[in-house]
């Protein structure tokens, strides 16, 4: 039985990190990158246009609060599944993101080793 790939939206202002996440997702047979946004202000619009299974959002976006963007997405769709990405594992933005509605938070330095597994766990909880 063939599973439908997990559709992923990435919100990140750093072009190199965005491309790295895109390459990681595209390398997975059970995932597809369906869109990206470069700022918190466009995160909701991108979410509504693409309706992803998972949104991966940088918690340190320069234009406005990523935490507020998470709240906006969750207000628009209570079933939205978001994963926050933070610079430091113990950064205060992690707990704030979880309170705002993110289902997981991972540190940027662990993306390569954990993001794919976290996406799978959040997208298809057992």
C-alpha positions as CSV (number, residue, x, y, z in Angstrom):
1,X,0.0,0.0,0.0
2,X,1.4,3.3,-1.1
3,X,1.1,6.2,1.4
4,X,0.4,9.7,0.3
5,X,3.5,11.8,0.9
6,X,3.5,14.3,3.8
7,X,3.1,17.8,2.4
8,X,5.5,20.2,4.1
9,X,5.6,24.0,4.1
10,X,8.8,25.7,5.3
11,X,8.9,29.2,6.8
12,X,12.5,30.5,7.1
13,X,14.3,33.7,6.2
14,X,17.7,32.1,5.9
15,X,18.1,31.1,2.2
16,X,20.8,28.5,3.0
17,X,18.9,26.9,5.8
18,X,15.7,27.0,3.7
19,X,17.5,25.2,0.9
20,X,19.0,22.7,3.3
21,X,15.6,21.8,4.7
22,X,14.2,21.6,1.2
23,X,16.9,19.2,0.1
24,X,16.4,17.1,3.2
25,X,12.6,16.9,2.6
26,X,12.9,16.2,-1.1
27,X,15.3,13.3,-0.4
28,X,12.5,11.5,1.6
29,X,10.2,9.2,-0.5
30,X,7.3,9.9,1.9
31,X,7.5,13.7,1.9
32,X,7.1,16.5,-0.5
33,X,7.9,20.2,-0.2
34,X,4.8,22.1,-1.3
35,X,5.8,25.6,-0.5
36,X,7.9,28.1,1.4
37,X,7.7,31.5,3.0
38,X,10.4,33.8,4.1
39,X,8.7,35.8,6.8
40,X,6.2,35.5,9.6
41,X,3.9,37.9,7.9
42,X,3.5,35.6,4.8
43,X,3.3,32.4,6.8
44,X,-0.5,32.4,7.2
45,X,-1.0,33.3,3.5
46,X,1.4,30.5,2.5
47,X,-0.4,28.1,4.8
48,X,-3.8,28.9,3.5
49,X,-2.6,28.6,-0.1
50,X,-0.9,25.2,0.3
51,X,-2.8,23.6,3.2
52,X,0.3,21.5,4.2
53,X,0.2,18.5,6.5
54,X,3.2,20.0,8.4
55,X,4.6,23.5,8.6
56,X,8.2,23.9,9.7
57,X,8.7,27.5,11.0
58,X,11.8,29.3,12.2
59,X,11.2,30.8,15.6
60,X,13.7,33.6,15.0
61,X,12.2,35.3,12.0
62,X,13.3,38.9,11.6
63,X,10.1,40.6,10.5
64,X,7.7,39.8,13.3
65,X,6.9,37.2,15.8
66,X,7.0,33.6,14.6
67,X,5.0,32.9,17.8
68,X,2.2,35.2,16.6
69,X,2.4,33.5,13.1
70,X,1.9,30.1,14.8
71,X,-1.2,31.5,16.7
72,X,-2.6,32.9,13.4
73,X,-2.2,29.6,11.6
74,X,-3.8,27.7,14.5
75,X,-6.6,30.2,14.7
76,X,-7.3,29.7,10.9
77,X,-7.0,25.9,11.2
78,X,-7.2,24.3,14.7
79,X,-5.8,21.1,13.2
80,X,-2.7,22.7,11.7
81,X,0.5,20.8,12.7
82,X,3.5,23.1,13.2
83,X,7.1,22.3,14.1
84,X,9.3,25.2,15.5
85,X,13.0,25.4,14.7
86,X,15.1,27.4,17.2
87,X,18.7,28.3,17.4
88,X,19.2,27.0,20.9
89,X,17.5,23.9,22.4
90,X,16.8,25.7,25.7
91,X,15.8,29.1,24.1
92,X,12.7,30.6,25.6
93,X,11.0,30.7,22.1
94,X,10.6,26.9,22.3
95,X,8.1,26.8,25.2
96,X,6.4,29.9,23.8
97,X,5.9,28.1,20.5
98,X,4.5,25.0,22.2
99,X,2.1,27.2,24.1
100,X,1.1,29.0,20.9
101,X,0.2,25.6,19.3
102,X,3.4,24.1,17.8
103,X,3.5,20.4,18.4
104,X,7.3,20.1,18.5
105,X,10.4,22.3,18.6
106,X,13.9,21.3,17.5
107,X,17.2,23.0,17.5
108,X,18.7,24.1,14.2
109,X,21.9,22.2,14.8
110,X,19.9,19.0,15.0
111,X,17.8,19.4,11.9
112,X,19.8,16.9,9.9
113,X,19.5,14.2,12.5
114,X,16.0,14.8,13.8
115,X,13.7,16.9,11.5
116,X,12.6,14.0,9.2
117,X,11.7,11.8,12.2
118,X,9.9,14.6,14.0
119,X,7.9,15.4,10.8
120,X,6.8,11.8,10.5
121,X,5.9,11.6,14.2
122,X,3.8,14.8,14.1
123,X,2.2,14.0,10.7
124,X,1.2,10.5,11.6
125,X,1.1,10.0,15.3
126,X,0.6,6.4,16.4
